[in-house]
Amino acid sequence: MTQLDATTVRRLAKGAIAALLRRAHPDVPLPRACAASDVRLVEECTLNGTWDAETVEQMHLDAIEGAFDRSKSRDPTPTFIWGHPRHFLANVRVGREKRLKAAAVPRSKPAHDEPAAPHAWVAEHMRRAAGDLDRIPEPAPSKVPPLSPPPLSSHPHPRSMP
């Protein structure tokens, strides 16, 4: 494996922090800049030099998932995830196990297994439906009179009475 250059490590670190913020606060827009101390924490865990960029990126995503599982009562902080290499690798292990377990679960089949309609049948059905729309008569005019505003009362407002 080749050692990652500083630009790639910085890009991966910022991407990991952005992924954490998106996971923790999905409805809030991402900030324009990351805290330099947070970026340094992530870079320290990435500077091993034995992984390629794709592996490091997946490790950060697994670490974020693992940290959300391991944190007790609130969203994990960058220090919780990347503060120490042992914590980082523990979070990676938990997140990877969760990801692999989810991938191993067979997807359930739909409740009914109807064969797909052939393309020609769908096209013919749509053509007929479009022709039927042209033959639909206009609705008959309504015999109900339109609503009018209620008449104004001739009595004064109760608060304006002496």
Residue pairs with C-beta under 8 A, 6 or more apart in sequence:
1 49
1 50
1 51
1 52
2 52
3 49
4 12
4 46
4 49
4 51
4 52
4 53
4 56
8 53
9 43
9 46
9 47
10 39
10 43
12 42
12 46
12 53
12 56
12 57
12 60
13 34
13 39
13 42
13 43
13 46
14 34
14 39
15 57
15 60
16 42
16 57
16 60
16 61
16 63
16 64
16 82
17 34
17 38
17 39
17 42
17 78
18 30
18 34
19 60
19 61
19 64
20 64
20 76
20 78
20 81
21 28
21 30
21 31
22 30
23 64
23 65
23 68
24 75
24 76
35 78
38 78
38 82
41 78
41 79
41 82
41 83
42 60
42 78
42 82
44 82
44 85
45 82
45 85
45 88
46 56
46 60
51 59
59 92
61 95
62 91
62 92
62 94
62 95
62 96
62 99
63 81
63 82
63 88
63 91
63 92
63 95
64 76
64 81
64 91
64 95
65 94
65 95
65 98
65 99
66 90
66 91
66 92
66 93
66 94
66 95
66 96
66 97
66 98
67 76
67 80
67 81
67 91
67 94
67 95
68 75
68 76
69 94
69 95
69 98
70 76
70 90
70 91
70 94
71 80
76 91
80 87
81 87
81 88
81 91
82 88
117 125
